[in-house]
Amino acid sequence: MRQVVVDPDVPTPSEADVVVRAFVVDAAGRRREVIAAQCDVSSELYSARLATPARLVVPNLGSRSPPLAFECRASGLRGEAESAVATHWRAHPFGYGAYGWEGPSHPVSDYPDVAVDLR
């Protein structure tokens, strides 16, 4: 894992959040949420441990945000998932965007929510 030094005089990046949930399929074939599954989350910049369901807040580095890897376990079951940051363009609320009609468009980056299937 790389070490990142934060200068207190430099503005910190915005934050991104990702909701992490774990699921199993019961005998009837229904998908059921697992409460308190233990999950390790890692990326090249940071790591965390959480219990599901959880909302994980991480630095938002825009399109440079690292992928997140999730490894979860509960009652002898295990599962893995990954989440890469998604970047899309948000248009100005009043029209055309990209410096046309009513103002600029801008990129928005965030992580999609994660569902880990335990087997």
A tleap script that builds the chain and sets N, CA, C and O, in Angstrom:
source leaprc.protein.ff14SB
mol = sequence {
  NMET ARG GLN VAL VAL VAL ASP PRO ASP VAL
  PRO THR PRO SER GLU ALA ASP VAL VAL VAL
  ARG ALA PHE VAL VAL ASP ALA ALA GLY ARG
  ARG ARG GLU VAL ILE ALA ALA GLN CYS ASP
  VAL SER SER GLU LEU TYR SER ALA ARG LEU
  ALA THR PRO ALA ARG LEU VAL VAL PRO ASN
  LEU GLY SER ARG SER PRO PRO LEU ALA PHE
  GLU CYS ARG ALA SER GLY LEU ARG GLY GLU
  ALA GLU SER ALA VAL ALA THR HIE TRP ARG
  ALA HIE PRO PHE GLY TYR GLY ALA TYR GLY
  TRP GLU GLY PRO SER HIE PRO VAL SER ASP
  TYR PRO ASP VAL ALA VAL ASP LEU CARG
}
set mol.1.N position { 0.849 -1.162 0.000 }
set mol.1.CA position { 0.000 0.000 0.000 }
set mol.1.C position { 0.903 1.236 0.000 }
set mol.1.O position { 1.861 1.311 0.769 }
set mol.2.N position { 0.591 2.198 -0.865 }
set mol.2.CA position { 1.358 3.438 -0.915 }
set mol.2.C position { 1.001 4.327 0.261 }
set mol.2.O position { -0.133 4.317 0.741 }
set mol.3.N position { 1.968 5.087 0.716 }
set mol.3.CA position { 1.700 6.041 1.783 }
set mol.3.C position { 1.427 7.393 1.146 }
set mol.3.O position { 2.156 7.829 0.255 }
set mol.4.N position { 0.390 8.041 1.602 }
set mol.4.CA position { 0.018 9.349 1.070 }
set mol.4.C position { 0.136 10.363 2.196 }
set mol.4.O position { -0.469 10.197 3.255 }
set mol.5.N position { 0.914 11.410 1.966 }
set mol.5.CA position { 1.085 12.461 2.955 }
set mol.5.C position { 0.174 13.614 2.569 }
set mol.5.O position { 0.194 14.083 1.432 }
set mol.6.N position { -0.626 14.064 3.527 }
set mol.6.CA position { -1.573 15.146 3.265 }
set mol.6.C position { -1.010 16.430 3.859 }
set mol.6.O position { -0.710 16.491 5.051 }
set mol.7.N position { -0.869 17.447 3.031 }
set mol.7.CA position { -0.411 18.768 3.467 }
set mol.7.C position { -1.609 19.523 4.025 }
set mol.7.O position { -2.598 19.696 3.313 }
set mol.8.N position { -1.554 19.982 5.282 }
set mol.8.CA position { -2.719 20.670 5.857 }
set mol.8.C position { -3.081 21.970 5.141 }
set mol.8.O position { -4.189 22.478 5.315 }
set mol.9.N position { -2.173 22.511 4.347 }
set mol.9.CA position { -2.458 23.751 3.621 }
set mol.9.C position { -3.072 23.510 2.251 }
set mol.9.O position { -3.468 24.456 1.570 }
set mol.10.N position { -3.151 22.254 1.848 }
set mol.10.CA position { -3.725 21.903 0.548 }
set mol.10.C position { -5.136 21.393 0.773 }
set mol.10.O position { -5.341 20.529 1.625 }
set mol.11.N position { -6.121 21.903 0.032 }
set mol.11.CA position { -7.496 21.427 0.230 }
set mol.11.C position { -7.591 19.921 0.008 }
set mol.11.O position { -6.993 19.376 -0.920 }
set mol.12.N position { -8.344 19.266 0.867 }
set mol.12.CA position { -8.529 17.824 0.719 }
set mol.12.C position { -9.523 17.553 -0.406 }
set mol.12.O position { -10.359 18.401 -0.720 }
set mol.13.N position { -9.432 16.372 -1.010 }
set mol.13.CA position { -10.383 16.038 -2.068 }
set mol.13.C position { -11.785 15.885 -1.488 }
set mol.13.O position { -11.964 15.763 -0.276 }
set mol.14.N position { -12.744 15.892 -2.353 }
set mol.14.CA position { -14.109 15.641 -1.890 }
set mol.14.C position { -14.221 14.178 -1.457 }
set mol.14.O position { -13.264 13.413 -1.579 }
set mol.15.N position { -15.365 13.806 -0.963 }
set mol.15.CA position { -15.572 12.439 -0.496 }
set mol.15.C position { -16.537 11.702 -1.404 }
set mol.15.O position { -17.431 12.295 -2.007 }
set mol.16.N position { -16.337 10.407 -1.488 }
set mol.16.CA position { -17.261 9.524 -2.193 }
set mol.16.C position { -17.742 8.498 -1.190 }
set mol.16.O position { -16.997 8.092 -0.299 }
set mol.17.N position { -18.972 8.086 -1.335 }
set mol.17.CA position { -19.450 7.042 -0.435 }
set mol.17.C position { -19.973 5.869 -1.248 }
set mol.17.O position { -20.447 6.019 -2.375 }
set mol.18.N position { -19.868 4.700 -0.635 }
set mol.18.CA position { -20.345 3.478 -1.264 }
set mol.18.C position { -21.069 2.664 -0.193 }
set mol.18.O position { -20.542 2.450 0.898 }
set mol.19.N position { -22.264 2.221 -0.511 }
set mol.19.CA position { -23.028 1.371 0.399 }
set mol.19.C position { -22.626 -0.071 0.114 }
set mol.19.O position { -22.638 -0.518 -1.033 }
set mol.20.N position { -22.268 -0.796 1.185 }
set mol.20.CA position { -21.822 -2.183 1.063 }
set mol.20.C position { -22.843 -3.077 1.751 }
set mol.20.O position { -23.170 -2.881 2.922 }
set mol.21.N position { -23.342 -4.062 1.007 }
set mol.21.CA position { -24.323 -5.009 1.548 }
set mol.21.C position { -23.903 -6.419 1.146 }
set mol.21.O position { -23.278 -6.619 0.104 }
set mol.22.N position { -24.254 -7.395 1.985 }
set mol.22.CA position { -23.934 -8.803 1.713 }
set mol.22.C position { -25.238 -9.589 1.620 }
set mol.22.O position { -26.215 -9.287 2.305 }
set mol.23.N position { -25.231 -10.613 0.752 }
set mol.23.CA position { -26.442 -11.400 0.506 }
set mol.23.C position { -26.119 -12.884 0.413 }
set mol.23.O position { -25.003 -13.272 0.067 }
set mol.24.N position { -27.127 -13.717 0.731 }
set mol.24.CA position { -27.086 -15.157 0.484 }
set mol.24.C position { -28.384 -15.520 -0.227 }
set mol.24.O position { -29.367 -14.781 -0.169 }
set mol.25.N position { -28.373 -16.664 -0.895 }
set mol.25.CA position { -29.593 -17.191 -1.513 }
set mol.25.C position { -30.080 -18.320 -0.614 }
set mol.25.O position { -29.347 -19.275 -0.357 }
set mol.26.N position { -31.328 -18.208 -0.133 }
set mol.26.CA position { -31.850 -19.228 0.788 }
set mol.26.C position { -32.314 -20.463 0.016 }
set mol.26.O position { -32.245 -20.498 -1.213 }
set mol.27.N position { -32.786 -21.473 0.746 }
set mol.27.CA position { -33.197 -22.747 0.143 }
set mol.27.C position { -34.323 -22.585 -0.868 }
set mol.27.O position { -34.447 -23.390 -1.791 }
set mol.28.N position { -35.138 -21.559 -0.705 }
set mol.28.CA position { -36.249 -21.317 -1.630 }
set mol.28.C position { -35.805 -20.487 -2.837 }
set mol.28.O position { -36.618 -20.170 -3.706 }
set mol.29.N position { -34.519 -20.137 -2.892 }
set mol.29.CA position { -34.010 -19.373 -4.024 }
set mol.29.C position { -34.165 -17.870 -3.882 }
set mol.29.O position { -33.938 -17.126 -4.837 }
set mol.30.N position { -34.551 -17.417 -2.694 }
set mol.30.CA position { -34.703 -15.972 -2.471 }
set mol.30.C position { -33.390 -15.377 -1.988 }
set mol.30.O position { -32.664 -15.988 -1.204 }
set mol.31.N position { -33.104 -14.195 -2.461 }
set mol.31.CA position { -31.904 -13.471 -2.044 }
set mol.31.C position { -32.195 -12.762 -0.727 }
set mol.31.O position { -33.125 -11.960 -0.643 }
set mol.32.N position { -31.398 -13.058 0.303 }
set mol.32.CA position { -31.602 -12.489 1.640 }
set mol.32.C position { -30.360 -11.704 2.054 }
set mol.32.O position { -29.229 -12.125 1.810 }
set mol.33.N position { -30.595 -10.553 2.685 }
set mol.33.CA position { -29.473 -9.745 3.157 }
set mol.33.C position { -28.881 -10.334 4.433 }
set mol.33.O position { -29.609 -10.811 5.303 }
set mol.34.N position { -27.563 -10.296 4.535 }
set mol.34.CA position { -26.848 -10.766 5.713 }
set mol.34.C position { -26.465 -9.543 6.544 }
set mol.34.O position { -25.794 -8.634 6.056 }
set mol.35.N position { -26.894 -9.534 7.788 }
set mol.35.CA position { -26.553 -8.453 8.698 }
set mol.35.C position { -25.275 -8.834 9.447 }
set mol.35.O position { -25.141 -9.966 9.913 }
set mol.36.N position { -24.353 -7.907 9.561 }
set mol.36.CA position { -23.096 -8.054 10.301 }
set mol.36.C position { -22.084 -8.990 9.643 }
set mol.36.O position { -21.247 -9.569 10.336 }
set mol.37.N position { -22.145 -9.150 8.321 }
set mol.37.CA position { -21.051 -9.836 7.632 }
set mol.37.C position { -19.809 -8.964 7.790 }
set mol.37.O position { -19.894 -7.740 7.681 }
set mol.38.N position { -18.663 -9.581 8.045 }
set mol.38.CA position { -17.414 -8.845 8.230 }
set mol.38.C position { -16.721 -8.702 6.880 }
set mol.38.O position { -16.514 -9.689 6.173 }
set mol.39.N position { -16.364 -7.466 6.525 }
set mol.39.CA position { -15.764 -7.205 5.221 }
set mol.39.C position { -14.457 -6.434 5.364 }
set mol.39.O position { -14.360 -5.481 6.136 }
set mol.40.N position { -13.461 -6.864 4.609 }
set mol.40.CA position { -12.212 -6.125 4.475 }
set mol.40.C position { -12.263 -5.425 3.122 }
set mol.40.O position { -12.562 -6.038 2.097 }
set mol.41.N position { -11.964 -4.135 3.141 }
set mol.41.CA position { -11.978 -3.324 1.920 }
set mol.41.C position { -10.556 -2.832 1.694 }
set mol.41.O position { -9.899 -2.371 2.628 }
set mol.42.N position { -10.076 -2.929 0.452 }
set mol.42.CA position { -8.716 -2.475 0.188 }
set mol.42.C position { -8.613 -1.814 -1.181 }
set mol.42.O position { -9.383 -2.100 -2.098 }
set mol.43.N position { -7.646 -0.930 -1.285 }
set mol.43.CA position { -7.272 -0.300 -2.553 }
set mol.43.C position { -5.777 -0.040 -2.470 }
set mol.43.O position { -5.146 -0.376 -1.468 }
set mol.44.N position { -5.210 0.545 -3.493 }
set mol.44.CA position { -3.777 0.824 -3.441 }
set mol.44.C position { -3.454 1.980 -2.491 }
set mol.44.O position { -2.287 2.186 -2.160 }
set mol.45.N position { -4.456 2.735 -2.050 }
set mol.45.CA position { -4.203 3.880 -1.173 }
set mol.45.C position { -4.634 3.689 0.271 }
set mol.45.O position { -4.063 4.324 1.157 }
set mol.46.N position { -5.621 2.840 0.545 }
set mol.46.CA position { -6.146 2.709 1.901 }
set mol.46.C position { -6.860 1.379 2.061 }
set mol.46.O position { -7.125 0.667 1.092 }
set mol.47.N position { -7.167 1.064 3.326 }
set mol.47.CA position { -7.925 -0.158 3.622 }
set mol.47.C position { -8.857 0.133 4.790 }
set mol.47.O position { -8.667 1.098 5.530 }
set mol.48.N position { -9.871 -0.720 4.943 }
set mol.48.CA position { -10.844 -0.553 6.019 }
set mol.48.C position { -11.461 -1.902 6.334 }
set mol.48.O position { -11.403 -2.830 5.527 }
set mol.49.N position { -12.053 -2.001 7.513 }
set mol.49.CA position { -12.819 -3.181 7.912 }
set mol.49.C position { -14.188 -2.675 8.342 }
set mol.49.O position { -14.290 -1.666 9.039 }
set mol.50.N position { -15.250 -3.380 7.925 }
set mol.50.CA position { -16.599 -2.943 8.250 }
set mol.50.C position { -17.513 -4.139 8.412 }
set mol.50.O position { -17.173 -5.260 8.035 }
set mol.51.N position { -18.686 -3.880 8.981 }
set mol.51.CA position { -19.742 -4.889 9.104 }
set mol.51.C position { -20.936 -4.405 8.294 }
set mol.51.O position { -21.309 -3.234 8.371 }
set mol.52.N position { -21.532 -5.297 7.524 }
set mol.52.CA position { -22.642 -4.913 6.647 }
set mol.52.C position { -23.947 -4.826 7.413 }
set mol.52.O position { -24.091 -5.470 8.452 }
set mol.53.N position { -24.892 -4.052 6.932 }
set mol.53.CA position { -24.750 -3.063 5.858 }
set mol.53.C position { -23.969 -1.863 6.368 }
set mol.53.O position { -24.021 -1.535 7.553 }
set mol.54.N position { -23.247 -1.213 5.469 }
set mol.54.CA position { -22.410 -0.080 5.874 }
set mol.54.C position { -22.324 0.936 4.745 }
set mol.54.O position { -22.495 0.612 3.570 }
set mol.55.N position { -22.058 2.158 5.135 }
set mol.55.CA position { -21.750 3.228 4.178 }
set mol.55.C position { -20.291 3.598 4.405 }
set mol.55.O position { -19.935 4.142 5.451 }
set mol.56.N position { -19.458 3.303 3.428 }
set mol.56.CA position { -18.029 3.581 3.495 }
set mol.56.C position { -17.763 4.912 2.805 }
set mol.56.O position { -18.204 5.125 1.676 }
set mol.57.N position { -17.048 5.805 3.474 }
set mol.57.CA position { -16.708 7.110 2.913 }
set mol.57.C position { -15.206 7.130 2.643 }
set mol.57.O position { -14.401 6.887 3.542 }
set mol.58.N position { -14.839 7.422 1.396 }
set mol.58.CA position { -13.434 7.442 0.985 }
set mol.58.C position { -13.146 8.745 0.242 }
set mol.58.O position { -14.072 9.408 -0.225 }
set mol.59.N position { -11.860 9.119 0.128 }
set mol.59.CA position { -11.530 10.315 -0.655 }
set mol.59.C position { -11.954 10.137 -2.109 }
set mol.59.O position { -11.791 9.061 -2.685 }
set mol.60.N position { -12.494 11.187 -2.689 }
set mol.60.CA position { -12.905 11.158 -4.090 }
set mol.60.C position { -11.839 11.877 -4.901 }
set mol.60.O position { -11.732 13.103 -4.856 }
set mol.61.N position { -11.059 11.113 -5.636 }
set mol.61.CA position { -9.994 11.661 -6.472 }
set mol.61.C position { -10.435 11.740 -7.922 }
set mol.61.O position { -9.605 11.758 -8.832 }
set mol.62.N position { -11.734 11.788 -8.134 }
set mol.62.CA position { -12.267 11.845 -9.495 }
set mol.62.C position { -11.956 10.567 -10.242 }
set mol.62.O position { -11.995 9.476 -9.674 }
set mol.63.N position { -11.650 10.708 -11.510 }
set mol.63.CA position { -11.377 9.527 -12.334 }
set mol.63.C position { -10.089 8.821 -11.920 }
set mol.63.O position { -9.815 7.717 -12.392 }
set mol.64.N position { -9.299 9.438 -11.048 }
set mol.64.CA position { -8.061 8.806 -10.555 }
set mol.64.C position { -8.295 7.991 -9.288 }
set mol.64.O position { -7.345 7.439 -8.732 }
set mol.65.N position { -9.538 7.903 -8.820 }
set mol.65.CA position { -9.841 7.108 -7.629 }
set mol.65.C position { -9.554 5.634 -7.894 }
set mol.65.O position { -9.934 5.107 -8.939 }
set mol.66.N position { -8.884 4.962 -6.952 }
set mol.66.CA position { -8.515 3.561 -7.194 }
set mol.66.C position { -9.716 2.631 -7.055 }
set mol.66.O position { -10.663 2.942 -6.332 }
set mol.67.N position { -9.679 1.493 -7.744 }
set mol.67.CA position { -10.727 0.482 -7.553 }
set mol.67.C position { -10.699 -0.024 -6.108 }
set mol.67.O position { -9.643 -0.070 -5.477 }
set mol.68.N position { -11.863 -0.401 -5.597 }
set mol.68.CA position { -11.983 -0.948 -4.254 }
set mol.68.C position { -12.254 -2.444 -4.352 }
set mol.68.O position { -13.069 -2.879 -5.166 }
set mol.69.N position { -11.573 -3.227 -3.524 }
set mol.69.CA position { -11.782 -4.680 -3.463 }
set mol.69.C position { -12.430 -5.019 -2.121 }
set mol.69.O position { -12.004 -4.523 -1.078 }
set mol.70.N position { -13.460 -5.864 -2.154 }
set mol.70.CA position { -14.219 -6.246 -0.965 }
set mol.70.C position { -14.116 -7.751 -0.767 }
set mol.70.O position { -14.358 -8.520 -1.698 }
set mol.71.N position { -13.757 -8.176 0.444 }
set mol.71.CA position { -13.744 -9.590 0.820 }
set mol.71.C position { -14.595 -9.709 2.078 }
set mol.71.O position { -14.244 -9.162 3.124 }
set mol.72.N position { -15.716 -10.426 1.978 }
set mol.72.CA position { -16.656 -10.528 3.104 }
set mol.72.C position { -16.843 -11.978 3.526 }
set mol.72.O position { -16.667 -12.906 2.737 }
set mol.73.N position { -17.209 -12.147 4.811 }
set mol.73.CA position { -17.437 -13.484 5.351 }
set mol.73.C position { -18.470 -13.422 6.463 }
set mol.73.O position { -18.589 -12.424 7.174 }
set mol.74.N position { -19.215 -14.512 6.595 }
set mol.74.CA position { -20.217 -14.650 7.659 }
set mol.74.C position { -20.620 -16.112 7.758 }
set mol.74.O position { -20.949 -16.729 6.745 }
set mol.75.N position { -20.600 -16.671 8.949 }
set mol.75.CA position { -21.052 -18.044 9.211 }
set mol.75.C position { -20.447 -19.064 8.250 }
set mol.75.O position { -21.153 -19.933 7.737 }
set mol.76.N position { -19.151 -18.962 8.007 }
set mol.76.CA position { -18.472 -19.918 7.133 }
set mol.76.C position { -18.636 -19.642 5.650 }
set mol.76.O position { -18.064 -20.365 4.833 }
set mol.77.N position { -19.388 -18.635 5.276 }
set mol.77.CA position { -19.570 -18.256 3.877 }
set mol.77.C position { -18.631 -17.117 3.531 }
set mol.77.O position { -18.263 -16.321 4.396 }
set mol.78.N position { -18.241 -17.040 2.259 }
set mol.78.CA position { -17.321 -15.989 1.821 }
set mol.78.C position { -17.778 -15.439 0.474 }
set mol.78.O position { -18.484 -16.107 -0.281 }
set mol.79.N position { -17.361 -14.209 0.192 }
set mol.79.CA position { -17.656 -13.613 -1.100 }
set mol.79.C position { -16.732 -12.447 -1.378 }
set mol.79.O position { -16.167 -11.851 -0.461 }
set mol.80.N position { -16.584 -12.128 -2.653 }
set mol.80.CA position { -15.723 -11.028 -3.068 }
set mol.80.C position { -16.450 -10.166 -4.092 }
set mol.80.O position { -17.329 -10.636 -4.814 }
set mol.81.N position { -16.063 -8.896 -4.136 }
set mol.81.CA position { -16.603 -7.975 -5.139 }
set mol.81.C position { -15.590 -6.861 -5.357 }
set mol.81.O position { -14.692 -6.654 -4.541 }
set mol.82.N position { -15.744 -6.154 -6.456 }
set mol.82.CA position { -14.913 -4.988 -6.747 }
set mol.82.C position { -15.809 -3.839 -7.166 }
set mol.82.O position { -16.916 -4.042 -7.666 }
set mol.83.N position { -15.314 -2.637 -6.954 }
set mol.83.CA position { -16.039 -1.448 -7.374 }
set mol.83.C position { -15.046 -0.436 -7.917 }
set mol.83.O position { -14.128 -0.017 -7.212 }
set mol.84.N position { -15.229 -0.050 -9.153 }
set mol.84.CA position { -14.390 0.983 -9.760 }
set mol.84.C position { -15.192 2.276 -9.810 }
set mol.84.O position { -16.414 2.258 -9.951 }
set mol.85.N position { -14.495 3.388 -9.692 }
set mol.85.CA position { -15.179 4.675 -9.719 }
set mol.85.C position { -15.826 4.872 -11.096 }
set mol.85.O position { -15.255 4.495 -12.120 }
set mol.86.N position { -17.003 5.455 -11.104 }
set mol.86.CA position { -17.717 5.750 -12.352 }
set mol.86.C position { -17.748 7.268 -12.528 }
set mol.86.O position { -18.120 7.993 -11.606 }
set mol.87.N position { -17.365 7.742 -13.694 }
set mol.87.CA position { -17.353 9.176 -13.974 }
set mol.87.C position { -18.316 9.459 -15.114 }
set mol.87.O position { -18.285 8.791 -16.148 }
set mol.88.N position { -19.176 10.459 -14.916 }
set mol.88.CA position { -20.109 10.861 -15.960 }
set mol.88.C position { -20.193 12.389 -15.968 }
set mol.88.O position { -19.763 13.055 -15.026 }
set mol.89.N position { -20.742 12.913 -17.026 }
set mol.89.CA position { -20.871 14.366 -17.151 }
set mol.89.C position { -22.226 14.803 -16.636 }
set mol.89.O position { -23.255 14.231 -16.993 }
set mol.90.N position { -22.217 15.816 -15.799 }
set mol.90.CA position { -23.456 16.397 -15.289 }
set mol.90.C position { -23.661 17.730 -15.999 }
set mol.90.O position { -22.817 18.624 -15.934 }
set mol.91.N position { -24.780 17.841 -16.663 }
set mol.91.CA position { -25.094 19.063 -17.405 }
set mol.91.C position { -25.602 20.131 -16.456 }
set mol.91.O position { -26.158 19.829 -15.400 }
set mol.92.N position { -25.411 21.347 -16.832 }
set mol.92.CA position { -25.957 22.476 -16.085 }
set mol.92.C position { -27.469 22.298 -16.007 }
set mol.92.O position { -28.074 21.880 -16.995 }
set mol.93.N position { -28.106 22.598 -14.875 }
set mol.93.CA position { -29.535 22.310 -14.718 }
set mol.93.C position { -30.466 23.082 -15.642 }
set mol.93.O position { -31.635 22.722 -15.777 }
set mol.94.N position { -29.968 24.136 -16.278 }
set mol.94.CA position { -30.863 24.947 -17.092 }
set mol.94.C position { -30.672 24.781 -18.585 }
set mol.94.O position { -31.282 25.516 -19.361 }
set mol.95.N position { -29.862 23.862 -19.003 }
set mol.95.CA position { -29.765 23.724 -20.450 }
set mol.95.C position { -28.507 23.058 -20.939 }
set mol.95.O position { -27.892 22.261 -20.231 }
set mol.96.N position { -28.150 23.372 -22.086 }
set mol.96.CA position { -27.178 22.759 -22.961 }
set mol.96.C position { -25.883 22.333 -22.277 }
set mol.96.O position { -25.511 21.166 -22.404 }
set mol.97.N position { -25.187 23.187 -21.574 }
set mol.97.CA position { -23.945 22.849 -20.888 }
set mol.97.C position { -22.717 22.989 -21.765 }
set mol.97.O position { -22.789 23.510 -22.877 }
set mol.98.N position { -21.579 22.514 -21.249 }
set mol.98.CA position { -20.271 22.610 -21.907 }
set mol.98.C position { -20.004 24.039 -22.385 }
set mol.98.O position { -19.483 24.256 -23.479 }
set mol.99.N position { -20.367 24.994 -21.551 }
set mol.99.CA position { -20.212 26.435 -21.814 }
set mol.99.C position { -21.188 26.953 -22.854 }
set mol.99.O position { -21.016 28.051 -23.383 }
set mol.100.N position { -22.206 26.171 -23.146 }
set mol.100.CA position { -23.269 26.638 -24.024 }
set mol.100.C position { -24.409 27.198 -23.211 }
set mol.100.O position { -24.304 27.223 -21.985 }
set mol.101.N position { -25.423 27.621 -23.775 }
set mol.101.CA position { -26.636 28.228 -23.246 }
set mol.101.C position { -26.556 28.727 -21.815 }
set mol.101.O position { -26.378 29.927 -21.609 }
set mol.102.N position { -26.676 27.873 -20.829 }
set mol.102.CA position { -26.855 28.316 -19.446 }
set mol.102.C position { -25.665 28.064 -18.529 }
set mol.102.O position { -25.774 28.346 -17.336 }
set mol.103.N position { -24.562 27.561 -19.000 }
set mol.103.CA position { -23.431 27.347 -18.112 }
set mol.103.C position { -22.695 26.061 -18.419 }
set mol.103.O position { -23.089 25.295 -19.299 }
set mol.104.N position { -21.619 25.836 -17.680 }
set mol.104.CA position { -20.767 24.679 -17.977 }
set mol.104.C position { -21.332 23.361 -17.464 }
set mol.104.O position { -22.085 23.320 -16.490 }
set mol.105.N position { -20.951 22.292 -18.141 }
set mol.105.CA position { -21.158 20.943 -17.639 }
set mol.105.C position { -19.886 20.576 -16.896 }
set mol.105.O position { -18.856 21.227 -17.073 }
set mol.106.N position { -19.943 19.551 -16.075 }
set mol.106.CA position { -18.746 19.147 -15.345 }
set mol.106.C position { -18.793 17.655 -15.055 }
set mol.106.O position { -19.870 17.070 -14.935 }
set mol.107.N position { -17.594 17.032 -14.941 }
set mol.107.CA position { -17.568 15.595 -14.643 }
set mol.107.C position { -17.873 15.343 -13.172 }
set mol.107.O position { -17.493 16.127 -12.303 }
set mol.108.N position { -18.560 14.241 -12.908 }
set mol.108.CA position { -18.882 13.814 -11.545 }
set mol.108.C position { -18.424 12.365 -11.410 }
set mol.108.O position { -18.738 11.523 -12.252 }
set mol.109.N position { -17.679 12.084 -10.343 }
set mol.109.CA position { -17.182 10.724 -10.109 }
set mol.109.C position { -17.708 10.211 -8.786 }
set mol.109.O position { -17.774 10.949 -7.803 }
set mol.110.N position { -18.083 8.941 -8.766 }
set mol.110.CA position { -18.539 8.311 -7.532 }
set mol.110.C position { -18.447 6.801 -7.696 }
set mol.110.O position { -18.359 6.290 -8.812 }
set mol.111.N position { -18.467 6.104 -6.583 }
set mol.111.CA position { -18.462 4.642 -6.615 }
set mol.111.C position { -19.899 4.131 -6.604 }
set mol.111.O position { -20.728 4.637 -5.847 }
set mol.112.N position { -20.205 3.133 -7.437 }
set mol.112.CA position { -21.526 2.503 -7.324 }
set mol.112.C position { -21.606 1.675 -6.046 }
set mol.112.O position { -20.580 1.228 -5.533 }
set mol.113.N position { -22.810 1.469 -5.531 }
set mol.113.CA position { -23.000 0.636 -4.349 }
set mol.113.C position { -22.572 -0.798 -4.661 }
set mol.113.O position { -22.562 -1.219 -5.818 }
set mol.114.N position { -22.220 -1.544 -3.605 }
set mol.114.CA position { -21.670 -2.892 -3.771 }
set mol.114.C position { -22.558 -3.917 -3.070 }
set mol.114.O position { -22.958 -3.725 -1.921 }
set mol.115.N position { -22.859 -4.997 -3.767 }
set mol.115.CA position { -23.572 -6.140 -3.193 }
set mol.115.C position { -22.637 -7.347 -3.300 }
set mol.115.O position { -22.258 -7.754 -4.399 }
set mol.116.N position { -22.274 -7.907 -2.159 }
set mol.116.CA position { -21.367 -9.060 -2.124 }
set mol.116.C position { -22.217 -10.319 -1.896 }
set mol.116.O position { -22.935 -10.422 -0.902 }
set mol.117.N position { -22.123 -11.260 -2.821 }
set mol.117.CA position { -22.853 -12.528 -2.684 }
set mol.117.C position { -21.970 -13.524 -1.954 }
set mol.117.O position { -20.861 -13.824 -2.396 }
set mol.118.N position { -22.467 -14.037 -0.832 }
set mol.118.CA position { -21.725 -15.001 -0.028 }
set mol.118.C position { -22.133 -16.419 -0.430 }
set mol.118.O position { -23.310 -16.707 -0.648 }
set mol.119.N position { -21.132 -17.292 -0.521 }
set mol.119.CA position { -21.377 -18.697 -0.900 }
set mol.119.C position { -20.647 -19.615 0.064 }
set mol.119.O position { -20.718 -20.837 -0.073 }
savepdb mol mol.pdb
quit
